[in-house]
Amino acid sequence: MKIKNIIFDFGGVLMDWNPRYYFQDYFKDDEKMEYFLEHIAQDEWNIEQDRGRSLAEGTDIQVKKFPEWEKELRAYYDNWTVMLKSDIPQNVDVLRKLKNTDYHLFGLTNWSEETFPYALENYDFFQIFEGKIVVSGTEKLIKPDPEIWHVLLERYNIKADESVFIDDNPKNIEMAKSLGFKTIQVFLDTNLMQELKKIGVDVETV
């Protein structure tokens, strides 16, 4: 089946986001920082905000659980923009090259509805998607729940077997494979253009 659609995750693929970019300077103690991020402001907590829970509610819930960490927990989303360090230039360059091809470009991201507008406003490459982006916080669905892929497929009338899905999270990659997508898992050293070529994207037109 010919590839017609290329679907990008954002965090870890096009955007370099990490809470350590803020908390390294805050704590000046890596051991304490890692304890905080593993046990207090853990991924499982943050992902509920990506699923659609408000930042204020999520913060209050965690402050009630860990009142001795209130200052740090309230600093988390107050300083979220510091955690969004930059784009990932080599992968954004691939996206820009794909813009002027016949491939249809989409975004499918786990991202809070409250914080995503900041990225849209501050990184121009998001305009390449022409609004064809499915955001977990808006849909109240989150990868790897298969339903969020179905939202994408049905909303834009595309087929999984004509699509490449690009993500850095192995659980998301496995779910996308099970739904019939071709997939590329991104690592720090991934040459995205080469990986696209391997699975049949016509890079000669890029």
trRosetta pair geometry for C-beta under 8 A, 3 or more apart (Angstrom, degrees):
i j d omega theta_ij theta_ji phi_ij phi_ji
1 159 7.9 -100 177 108 145 128
1 161 4.7 58 58 142 166 101
1 162 5.6 -103 152 -82 117 66
2 162 6.6 15 84 -134 59 91
2 200 7.7 -151 -140 152 48 130
3 6 7.4 51 165 -65 116 81
3 103 7.3 -3 128 -116 95 108
3 162 6.2 144 -132 -176 33 55
3 163 7.0 113 -146 -101 78 14
3 164 5.8 19 -147 -30 130 102
3 182 6.8 -58 -97 33 116 144
3 199 7.3 86 -58 123 147 92
3 200 5.3 141 -8 101 122 109
3 201 5.7 -67 83 -84 150 68
4 102 7.9 -65 -144 129 70 93
4 103 6.8 165 178 -131 35 61
4 104 6.1 19 146 17 82 104
4 158 7.3 -157 90 -144 114 104
4 159 8.0 62 43 47 123 90
4 162 4.5 2 23 162 103 115
4 163 7.1 -45 61 -75 73 62
5 103 6.9 141 -112 -171 20 81
5 104 4.7 -31 -107 70 76 99
5 105 7.7 169 -158 -80 64 22
5 106 6.3 9 -174 3 108 117
5 158 5.0 49 -49 -161 160 144
5 162 5.9 74 14 114 97 86
5 163 4.0 -25 75 -108 109 89
5 164 7.1 -173 97 26 60 63
6 98 6.3 -72 56 -170 153 154
6 103 5.2 26 -3 164 110 131
6 104 7.3 164 24 79 66 48
6 105 5.6 -20 70 -108 92 67
6 106 7.3 168 87 28 44 74
6 163 7.3 178 -78 -158 24 69
6 164 5.0 -6 -117 60 69 106
6 166 7.1 19 -178 -11 86 116
6 196 7.4 4 -120 -127 133 123
6 201 7.0 42 -81 -105 125 135
7 105 7.9 155 -89 -162 36 46
7 106 4.5 -22 -110 74 79 103
7 107 7.2 154 -162 -100 68 13
7 108 5.4 19 174 1 115 115
7 152 7.0 57 -128 174 141 152
7 163 5.8 30 -11 178 114 117
7 164 6.7 -177 26 89 74 53
7 165 4.8 -20 71 -109 114 65
7 166 6.7 175 87 19 57 74
7 181 7.5 -64 39 -142 130 139
8 13 5.7 -176 -169 122 91 142
8 14 6.0 49 165 -29 134 124
8 95 6.8 1 -63 -98 158 119
8 105 7.2 6 -3 -169 109 91
8 106 7.2 172 23 88 69 50
8 107 5.4 -33 71 -108 87 66
8 108 7.4 157 78 27 37 69
8 129 8.0 -115 43 -85 116 121
8 166 5.2 -17 -113 63 58 113
9 12 6.9 -9 116 65 120 93
9 13 4.7 119 81 0 83 141
9 14 7.8 -178 101 6 52 91
9 107 7.7 101 -115 -160 16 70
9 108 6.3 -47 -85 79 61 75
9 109 5.9 122 -153 -100 58 67
9 110 7.8 -1 -148 11 105 81
9 143 7.8 -63 -106 18 117 166
9 165 7.8 59 -29 176 91 82
9 166 6.2 -133 18 101 82 66
9 167 3.9 78 -12 -109 142 76
9 168 6.6 -129 87 7 140 74
9 169 7.3 -174 -143 13 172 97
9 172 6.9 75 -74 124 144 158
9 186 7.9 -146 58 19 113 126
10 13 6.1 -119 -145 55 9 101
10 14 5.0 -57 -144 50 60 106
10 15 5.1 19 160 12 88 113
10 107 6.2 30 -53 -157 103 116
10 109 4.3 4 10 -107 111 131
10 111 6.6 1 54 -52 135 134
10 119 7.4 73 172 157 147 159
11 15 5.4 -44 -98 73 48 103
11 17 5.0 -53 -131 35 103 121
11 109 6.9 110 -1 -152 86 103
11 110 7.1 -65 28 65 127 84
11 111 7.1 158 -27 -79 114 97
11 168 7.5 -100 109 33 66 125
12 15 7.6 -6 -3 70 32 64
12 16 7.8 85 -90 -107 34 46
12 17 7.7 -70 -41 41 64 84
12 88 7.9 28 173 -39 19 149
12 167 7.7 46 86 -176 116 56
12 168 3.4 -94 132 24 130 153
12 169 7.3 109 64 -40 155 76
12 186 6.5 149 137 86 88 118
13 88 6.9 -147 134 39 24 143
13 91 5.9 -155 167 162 60 159
13 166 5.7 120 -143 129 142 103
13 167 6.5 -76 -55 -122 133 31
13 168 5.7 -156 -56 -30 80 99
13 186 5.0 129 -107 27 80 160
14 87 6.1 -36 165 -153 70 90
14 88 5.8 -146 -153 36 21 99
14 91 5.5 -130 -95 109 57 119
14 92 5.7 96 -148 -76 88 81
14 95 6.6 30 -109 -31 122 149
14 125 7.0 -146 -172 100 128 136
15 84 6.4 -28 179 -151 120 93
15 86 7.8 -176 -151 102 60 33
15 87 5.9 -56 -101 -117 56 53
15 88 6.6 -105 -47 -11 8 91
15 119 6.6 -33 -98 -137 152 133
15 123 7.4 -122 -94 -29 105 173
16 84 7.7 119 82 -165 56 47
16 85 4.7 -50 102 60 106 107
16 86 5.2 9 44 61 118 70
16 87 7.0 89 4 156 89 8
16 88 5.5 123 -47 -67 93 84
17 83 5.6 46 -163 136 79 90
17 84 5.0 -19 -103 -102 92 63
17 85 7.0 -180 -96 9 34 77
18 21 5.3 107 77 -19 85 96
18 83 6.1 -147 76 -167 32 84
18 85 6.9 -4 31 -16 89 118
19 22 6.1 -57 -171 41 56 101
19 23 5.6 27 145 -3 86 119
19 37 6.0 165 82 -112 132 120
19 41 6.9 -171 -172 117 168 130
19 46 8.0 -132 -48 -82 134 153
19 76 6.9 -18 -135 -143 125 88
19 83 5.0 -16 -99 -122 43 131
20 23 5.7 -70 -124 54 37 95
20 24 5.3 52 174 -40 76 100
20 33 6.7 84 -122 158 82 135
20 37 7.3 -25 -68 -62 82 159
20 83 7.9 100 37 -129 38 87
21 24 6.9 -29 -132 14 14 111
21 82 5.8 -167 115 142 101 79
21 83 5.2 146 54 -123 109 43
21 85 4.9 -155 -109 -69 160 107
22 25 6.8 -78 -175 42 36 98
22 26 6.1 28 145 -22 75 119
22 75 7.5 -178 146 146 131 104
22 79 4.6 126 -142 128 149 127
22 82 4.2 100 -84 96 100 123
22 83 5.1 -52 -12 -64 112 80
23 26 4.7 -55 -136 41 46 119
23 27 5.5 25 170 -6 81 107
23 33 4.8 138 134 -140 114 110
23 36 6.8 -153 -162 81 148 137
23 37 6.9 174 63 -55 164 113
23 72 7.8 53 -120 -157 111 104
24 27 6.9 -63 -138 46 18 91
24 28 7.5 69 162 -81 51 39
24 30 7.3 6 -124 -93 81 76
24 33 6.4 21 -89 -107 47 167
25 28 6.8 15 -159 -62 30 79
26 33 7.6 122 70 -101 93 106
26 72 7.4 122 147 -124 140 88
26 75 6.6 126 -128 140 151 154
26 79 7.9 159 -63 60 131 169
27 30 7.5 140 100 -70 126 22
27 32 4.9 -169 -167 88 131 110
27 33 4.3 -166 41 -65 155 92
27 36 7.2 -161 -74 7 141 141
29 32 4.1 37 103 22 117 114
29 33 6.3 159 86 -18 61 87
30 33 5.5 -56 -144 39 33 114
30 34 6.1 30 160 -18 68 106
31 34 6.1 -55 -147 36 27 107
31 35 6.5 31 152 -20 61 105
32 35 5.6 -52 -150 34 33 114
32 36 6.4 35 152 -20 65 105
33 36 5.7 -57 -152 35 31 112
33 37 6.3 18 156 -10 67 110
34 37 5.8 -58 -140 44 33 105
34 38 5.9 24 161 -14 67 114
35 38 6.1 -65 -141 43 24 104
35 39 5.7 -25 177 22 65 118
35 40 7.5 48 131 -3 70 105
36 39 7.0 -75 -123 53 14 80
36 40 4.8 -44 -155 42 58 123
36 41 5.9 14 154 21 83 99
36 69 6.9 158 -131 -142 98 133
36 72 6.0 -92 -148 157 139 151
37 40 7.5 -26 -54 53 16 81
37 41 5.7 -40 -113 74 48 91
37 42 6.8 104 162 -97 45 49
38 42 5.9 27 -177 -100 23 98
39 42 6.4 48 -76 -55 6 112
40 62 7.1 96 175 -179 72 117
40 66 5.3 -148 -135 119 100 177
40 69 5.0 -105 -155 162 146 174
40 72 7.1 41 121 98 148 129
40 73 6.9 -115 156 -75 111 99
41 45 6.1 -112 -154 70 42 137
41 46 6.8 57 171 -52 80 102
41 62 7.0 63 -95 -177 66 158
41 69 8.0 -150 -36 151 91 138
41 72 7.3 -124 -28 132 127 103
41 73 6.3 176 -75 -110 107 73
41 76 5.4 179 -132 -97 147 143
42 45 5.2 101 60 6 69 100
42 46 7.3 -139 103 -1 37 91
43 46 5.7 -60 -145 41 36 109
43 47 5.9 39 159 -29 70 108
44 47 6.0 -49 -143 29 26 114
44 48 7.5 35 154 -26 54 97
45 48 6.2 -53 -168 19 35 110
45 49 7.9 29 143 -10 62 98
45 58 6.8 126 171 -173 86 106
45 62 5.8 59 -157 -84 143 128
46 49 5.9 -53 -168 31 47 110
46 50 6.8 44 139 -15 71 104
46 58 7.9 85 -113 172 34 146
47 50 5.0 -49 -152 38 46 117
47 51 6.3 52 146 -26 69 100
47 110 6.9 -19 -139 173 86 132
47 142 6.5 114 176 173 97 160
48 51 5.2 -46 -147 31 38 116
48 53 4.7 5 145 21 91 135
48 58 5.9 161 91 -111 107 116
49 52 7.9 -166 -173 44 28 13
49 53 5.3 -79 -94 72 45 87
49 54 7.4 -23 -129 131 84 12
49 55 5.7 53 -138 -90 130 61
49 58 4.7 -50 -69 -33 101 165
49 77 7.8 -162 -140 -87 166 129
49 112 4.7 -19 143 -93 96 119
49 114 7.7 -65 -180 33 105 114
49 137 7.2 -10 148 -105 57 118
50 110 4.5 38 170 169 139 85
50 111 5.9 -10 -134 -71 93 6
50 112 5.4 -81 -91 -57 48 63
50 136 5.1 30 158 87 85 132
50 137 5.7 -99 -163 -62 37 92
50 142 5.8 91 115 -117 100 128
51 136 6.1 -56 -103 151 38 111
51 137 6.9 65 85 -99 10 57
51 140 6.5 46 164 -154 71 49
51 141 7.4 -30 -146 -159 76 3
51 142 4.5 -68 -96 -32 82 132
52 113 6.6 36 -121 -7 63 119
52 136 7.2 -122 -44 137 80 72
52 137 5.0 148 -86 -154 54 54
52 138 7.5 -169 -101 -27 98 8
52 139 7.6 -122 -66 72 122 41
52 140 4.1 -9 -31 -103 162 71
53 57 5.4 -113 177 83 95 119
53 58 5.0 111 117 -61 118 100
54 57 4.4 88 60 10 92 102
54 58 6.7 -160 89 -6 46 87
54 114 6.9 81 -145 -40 66 140
55 58 5.8 -58 -145 40 29 112
55 59 6.1 30 157 -20 65 108
55 77 4.6 134 -169 -150 128 167
55 112 6.6 56 -63 -167 97 153
55 114 5.3 -101 -17 67 115 157
55 115 7.5 100 -66 -41 133 100
56 59 5.9 -56 -147 36 27 109
56 60 6.3 24 157 -17 63 108
57 60 5.8 -57 -146 38 30 109
57 61 6.3 35 156 -23 65 105
58 61 5.8 -53 -150 31 29 113
58 62 6.6 19 157 -11 63 108
59 62 6.1 -65 -152 41 30 105
59 63 6.1 31 153 -22 68 109
59 73 5.7 142 -153 147 82 101
59 74 6.1 81 -172 -99 132 59
59 76 7.1 -176 -106 53 102 114
59 77 6.3 -97 -65 14 125 126
60 63 5.6 -53 -142 35 32 113
60 64 6.5 35 158 -21 64 102
61 64 6.1 -59 -159 31 28 110
61 65 6.8 21 148 -14 62 107
62 65 5.5 -55 -151 37 39 112
62 66 6.1 -21 167 32 73 103
62 69 7.9 -62 146 89 98 115
62 73 5.1 -171 105 -145 118 142
63 66 6.8 -81 -132 66 24 66
63 67 6.2 58 171 -102 68 55
63 69 7.6 -140 -117 83 57 74
63 70 4.8 57 -140 -114 104 85
63 73 5.3 -167 -75 83 79 148
63 74 7.2 36 -81 -51 127 89
64 67 7.0 10 -134 -63 22 88
66 69 4.2 -4 136 33 115 115
66 70 7.6 -178 107 -55 72 56
66 73 6.8 137 80 -47 110 137
67 70 5.6 -2 -163 -45 50 108
69 72 4.9 -55 -174 49 83 113
69 73 5.4 86 124 -28 92 102
70 73 5.8 -61 -142 39 29 109
70 74 6.1 22 163 -14 67 109
71 74 6.2 -61 -149 39 24 104
71 75 6.4 27 151 -23 61 109
72 75 5.5 -55 -150 33 32 115
72 76 7.1 53 149 -45 61 88
73 76 5.7 -29 -162 -6 38 118
74 77 7.7 -66 -167 42 38 83
74 78 6.1 32 148 -15 68 125
75 78 5.4 -73 -141 50 35 113
75 79 5.5 2 172 4 77 119
76 79 7.0 -102 -170 46 10 86
76 80 7.1 40 145 -70 57 82
77 80 5.0 -1 -148 -42 48 117
77 115 7.6 -122 -148 -71 96 123
79 82 4.7 -23 172 23 91 120
79 83 6.9 100 121 -23 79 92
80 83 5.4 -55 -159 31 44 115
80 84 6.8 35 148 -14 72 101
80 115 5.6 -88 137 -122 152 134
80 118 7.8 134 103 41 111 160
81 84 5.7 -53 -151 38 41 107
81 118 6.1 -114 -97 172 102 152
82 85 7.8 19 165 -84 46 61
84 118 7.3 151 35 110 161 122
84 119 6.6 -131 -157 -85 153 96
86 89 7.9 -21 141 -41 117 87
87 92 4.8 25 158 -44 133 146
87 123 5.7 132 -65 -138 114 131
87 125 6.8 86 -121 21 151 137
88 91 4.6 23 101 31 109 114
88 92 6.3 150 74 -19 57 92
89 92 5.6 -59 -138 41 32 110
89 93 6.1 41 160 -28 67 103
90 93 5.7 -47 -153 27 29 118
90 94 7.2 33 148 -18 59 99
90 192 7.1 147 129 12 92 109
91 94 5.5 -44 -156 29 41 113
91 95 6.7 45 146 -18 65 100
91 186 7.1 25 -99 -139 143 144
91 192 5.2 91 -115 -18 80 154
92 95 5.3 -49 -151 35 39 116
92 96 6.4 42 150 -22 68 102
92 125 5.1 -104 -154 -78 108 171
93 96 5.7 -51 -148 34 32 112
93 97 6.5 32 152 -19 63 105
94 97 5.7 -57 -151 36 32 111
94 98 6.4 31 152 -20 66 107
94 192 4.7 -95 -25 94 168 124
94 193 5.2 -156 -111 -63 114 85
94 196 7.3 155 -170 -10 131 142
94 206 7.9 3 -155 178 67 142
95 98 5.7 -59 -150 36 31 111
95 99 7.0 54 148 -45 62 90
95 105 7.1 99 -153 -147 86 145
95 125 5.9 77 100 -178 135 125
95 128 6.0 130 155 83 105 162
96 99 5.6 -28 -161 -6 37 121
96 125 6.5 -82 -68 -123 91 109
96 128 6.9 -125 -99 -85 52 149
97 100 7.5 -70 -174 35 36 91
97 101 7.8 34 138 -24 64 115
97 193 7.6 13 64 -100 150 119
97 206 4.5 62 147 178 112 97
98 101 5.4 -62 -160 25 52 121
98 103 5.6 -52 -171 65 103 129
98 105 6.1 119 120 -78 121 125
98 206 6.1 -19 -82 -123 56 113
99 105 7.2 -39 -98 -10 55 152
99 128 5.0 -92 -100 -143 112 114
101 202 7.8 169 -159 76 134 95
101 205 5.2 106 -124 120 107 112
101 206 5.9 -29 -60 -88 136 71
102 205 7.4 -15 11 136 90 156
103 201 7.1 8 -81 -142 146 106
104 132 7.6 -71 171 124 95 170
104 156 7.7 163 150 163 139 132
104 158 7.1 -151 87 -97 142 134
105 128 6.2 -25 94 135 153 98
105 129 5.6 -114 115 -108 101 65
105 130 8.0 108 70 17 96 93
105 132 7.0 131 95 72 60 127
106 129 6.5 87 -130 -147 26 106
106 132 4.8 -84 -112 132 74 109
106 133 7.0 163 -172 -89 62 43
106 134 7.5 19 173 0 108 93
106 152 6.4 105 160 -161 147 117
106 156 6.5 -132 -98 11 135 172
106 158 7.6 -124 -32 12 150 161
107 126 7.6 -5 -46 -141 157 82
107 129 5.1 -22 -16 -119 108 159
107 132 6.9 132 19 102 76 64
107 133 3.6 -3 62 -120 117 89
107 134 6.8 -172 97 30 67 57
107 135 8.0 15 114 -66 111 71
108 133 7.6 -164 -65 -157 33 58
108 134 5.0 6 -114 59 70 105
108 143 7.2 93 144 -54 104 128
108 148 6.9 126 -166 139 108 106
108 149 7.1 33 -152 -100 154 63
108 152 5.5 -33 -91 -74 119 147
108 165 7.3 -32 44 -139 138 102
109 116 7.5 133 97 -114 135 125
109 133 6.8 -7 11 -173 110 103
109 134 7.3 161 25 85 63 59
109 135 5.8 -14 69 -114 96 63
109 136 6.6 -111 106 -8 53 91
110 136 4.5 15 -123 -4 53 149
110 142 5.3 62 -121 -153 104 93
110 143 5.3 -104 -54 35 111 97
111 115 6.7 -120 176 78 90 95
111 116 4.6 94 131 -80 125 108
111 119 7.6 -66 -163 19 149 145
111 135 5.4 -66 64 -150 100 95
111 136 6.2 130 31 33 49 93
111 137 6.0 -80 99 -3 52 112
112 115 4.4 60 71 21 112 100
112 116 6.4 -169 81 -25 54 85
112 137 4.6 90 -152 -77 29 153
113 116 6.2 -44 -135 20 26 116
113 135 6.2 118 -93 125 70 130
113 137 3.4 -150 -29 121 76 117
113 138 4.9 123 -99 -64 115 67
114 117 7.7 -61 178 17 27 102
114 137 7.1 -110 2 165 64 156
115 118 5.7 -42 -173 22 60 116
115 119 7.4 54 140 -14 76 99
116 119 5.7 -55 -159 35 48 110
116 120 6.4 49 148 -22 74 104
116 135 5.5 -28 -70 -136 173 144
116 137 6.8 -171 -14 41 124 130
117 120 5.3 -53 -147 36 40 117
117 121 6.1 34 158 -18 70 107
118 121 6.0 -62 -149 39 28 107
118 122 6.1 -1 164 1 65 120
119 122 6.3 -76 -137 48 25 95
119 123 5.6 -23 -177 22 69 117
119 126 6.6 115 131 -55 88 146
120 123 7.4 -70 -116 50 12 79
120 126 5.1 -116 -123 100 61 160
123 126 5.6 88 92 -16 90 102
124 127 5.8 -31 -179 10 64 116
125 128 5.5 -18 -176 -2 62 118
126 129 6.1 -43 -175 21 54 111
126 133 7.4 -9 -165 -55 97 151
127 130 7.2 46 173 -72 54 46
129 132 5.0 -133 170 54 87 77
129 133 5.2 63 132 -53 150 97
132 156 6.1 64 -150 -98 112 139
134 138 7.8 -139 -168 65 52 115
134 139 6.3 19 -176 -37 92 140
134 148 6.5 150 139 180 132 89
134 151 5.6 135 -141 105 141 115
134 152 4.8 -101 -13 -79 150 90
134 155 7.1 148 -81 36 114 149
135 138 4.4 70 78 10 101 111
135 139 6.7 161 81 -6 51 91
136 139 5.9 -71 -142 48 30 101
136 140 7.8 118 169 -61 60 5
136 141 6.0 -115 -143 85 74 52
136 142 4.3 59 -159 -101 135 71
136 143 6.8 -99 -82 1 129 73
136 148 6.3 -18 -104 -122 82 148
137 140 7.6 27 -171 -71 27 45
139 148 6.0 120 101 -120 151 91
139 151 5.6 -11 -135 -116 145 176
141 145 5.3 -124 -172 84 91 136
141 147 5.1 -116 -143 93 143 107
141 148 4.1 177 120 -73 118 93
141 151 6.6 158 52 -18 148 139
142 145 5.8 81 67 12 50 114
142 148 6.5 75 -81 -43 3 148
143 148 5.7 -98 -63 63 65 143
143 149 7.8 77 -101 -46 91 88
143 167 7.5 -142 159 -129 163 153
143 169 7.1 128 120 71 126 143
143 171 7.7 139 148 104 91 95
143 172 4.5 27 163 -110 131 110
143 175 7.0 180 -160 59 86 146
144 169 7.7 -144 -58 118 101 126
144 171 4.7 -112 -35 139 143 98
144 172 5.1 -150 -87 -92 92 54
144 174 7.4 4 -139 67 150 86
144 175 4.0 162 -166 -23 109 151
145 148 5.5 87 81 -7 91 98
146 149 5.6 -53 -165 35 56 112
146 150 6.5 56 142 -22 77 103
146 175 5.9 -149 -81 -176 78 114
146 178 7.7 -80 -96 90 123 112
146 179 6.0 159 -141 -76 107 124
147 150 5.3 -54 -151 35 41 115
147 151 6.7 51 149 -27 68 95
148 151 5.5 -37 -153 23 40 117
148 152 7.0 42 148 -16 61 99
149 152 5.6 -52 -157 34 39 113
149 153 6.3 36 149 -18 69 107
149 160 7.4 43 163 -96 122 114
149 165 7.9 -29 -121 -98 117 149
149 175 7.3 -172 -23 133 139 107
149 176 6.6 166 -100 -106 144 72
149 179 5.4 43 115 151 157 177
149 181 7.6 -114 -152 -32 137 131
150 153 5.5 -52 -141 39 36 111
150 154 5.9 25 163 -11 69 111
151 154 6.4 -65 -143 43 22 101
151 155 5.8 19 164 -20 63 117
152 155 6.2 -60 -137 36 20 107
152 156 6.3 -21 177 19 59 112
152 158 7.3 -41 140 51 83 116
153 156 7.2 -88 -149 53 15 82
153 157 7.9 54 165 -110 52 11
153 158 5.7 -111 -136 70 58 74
153 159 7.0 62 -148 -106 107 24
153 160 6.3 -31 -99 -52 132 82
154 157 7.3 21 -166 -74 29 48
158 162 6.6 -128 -176 74 86 111
158 163 6.0 79 149 -64 123 128
159 162 4.5 68 72 16 99 107
159 163 6.7 -178 91 -15 50 102
159 180 8.0 -60 163 115 78 132
160 163 5.6 -79 -149 40 32 114
160 176 7.9 -176 -152 -170 111 72
160 179 5.2 -135 -131 132 156 89
160 180 3.7 93 110 84 128 104
160 181 4.9 -89 -169 -62 91 68
161 180 4.9 -57 -62 162 80 114
161 181 7.6 -128 -79 -92 33 31
161 182 8.0 80 -148 -25 43 84
163 181 5.4 -50 91 -126 96 91
163 182 7.0 -174 98 33 44 82
164 181 6.9 112 -137 180 20 95
164 182 4.7 -40 -104 84 70 103
164 183 7.1 155 -162 -93 65 22
164 184 6.4 23 178 -6 110 103
164 196 6.9 80 159 -126 172 82
164 199 6.3 124 -108 100 122 138
164 201 6.8 -41 -21 -57 155 116
165 172 7.9 -132 146 145 125 96
165 173 7.5 172 103 -119 109 57
165 176 4.1 -119 71 -164 155 152
165 181 4.2 26 -3 157 116 151
165 182 7.2 158 18 80 70 48
165 183 5.1 -25 67 -107 89 77
165 184 7.6 -176 90 27 45 67
166 183 7.5 154 -85 -161 36 58
166 184 4.7 -11 -110 65 81 103
166 186 6.2 55 178 -37 93 112
166 192 7.3 41 -144 -143 143 113
167 172 4.4 -86 135 99 163 129
167 173 5.5 -156 67 -63 110 78
167 176 7.1 152 9 -11 131 144
167 183 7.4 -40 28 -158 93 104
167 184 7.9 139 25 81 51 59
167 185 6.6 -31 78 -115 67 60
167 186 6.9 -148 111 15 18 97
168 185 6.7 91 -132 -169 31 71
168 186 4.6 -59 -84 68 79 93
168 187 7.3 130 -138 -79 90 36
169 172 4.2 69 81 11 107 111
169 173 6.8 -178 91 -13 54 85
170 173 5.3 -53 -145 36 37 115
170 174 6.3 37 157 -21 69 103
170 185 6.3 24 -95 -127 65 142
171 174 5.9 -52 -148 35 31 110
171 175 6.5 29 154 -16 63 105
172 175 5.8 -55 -148 37 32 109
172 176 6.3 33 154 -19 66 107
173 176 5.8 -57 -148 37 29 110
173 177 6.4 33 153 -21 64 105
173 183 4.9 121 -154 171 85 146
173 185 4.7 -19 -84 -78 156 103
174 177 5.7 -51 -150 33 32 114
174 178 6.5 31 153 -19 63 106
175 178 5.7 -57 -152 35 33 112
175 179 6.5 26 152 -15 66 108
176 179 5.7 -62 -151 40 33 108
176 181 4.2 -47 169 52 94 133
176 183 5.1 123 95 -87 122 120
177 180 7.9 95 179 -31 30 10
177 181 6.5 -85 -81 64 31 78
177 183 5.4 -67 -66 -7 86 137
182 199 5.1 142 173 174 136 138
182 200 7.5 -94 -132 36 173 114
184 190 7.5 118 165 -169 107 141
184 192 7.1 99 143 -140 149 75
184 195 4.7 104 -138 142 129 131
184 196 6.9 -44 -56 -71 156 61
184 199 7.0 -132 -64 1 100 144
185 190 7.8 -154 107 -88 53 145
186 190 4.7 -121 -145 32 62 159
186 192 6.7 -2 -110 -90 107 101
187 190 4.8 126 47 -39 66 98
190 195 6.2 -14 -174 -26 103 142
191 194 4.0 34 106 20 115 119
191 195 6.5 152 85 -18 63 86
192 195 5.6 -57 -146 38 34 111
192 196 6.3 36 155 -21 67 104
193 196 5.8 -52 -149 34 31 112
193 197 6.5 34 152 -21 64 104
193 203 6.0 93 -177 -127 93 137
193 206 7.2 -167 -138 103 109 150
194 197 5.6 -52 -150 33 33 113
194 198 6.5 40 151 -27 64 102
195 198 5.6 -46 -150 26 35 116
195 199 7.0 11 160 -2 63 105
196 199 6.5 -74 -155 45 31 94
196 201 3.9 -34 164 41 97 140
196 203 6.4 119 97 -70 107 107
197 200 8.0 121 -176 -8 28 9
197 201 6.1 -80 -81 65 35 84
197 203 4.6 -40 -86 -10 101 133
201 206 7.7 35 143 -36 108 135
202 205 5.0 40 116 11 107 108
202 206 7.5 155 106 -20 61 92
203 206 4.8 -53 -153 28 57 121
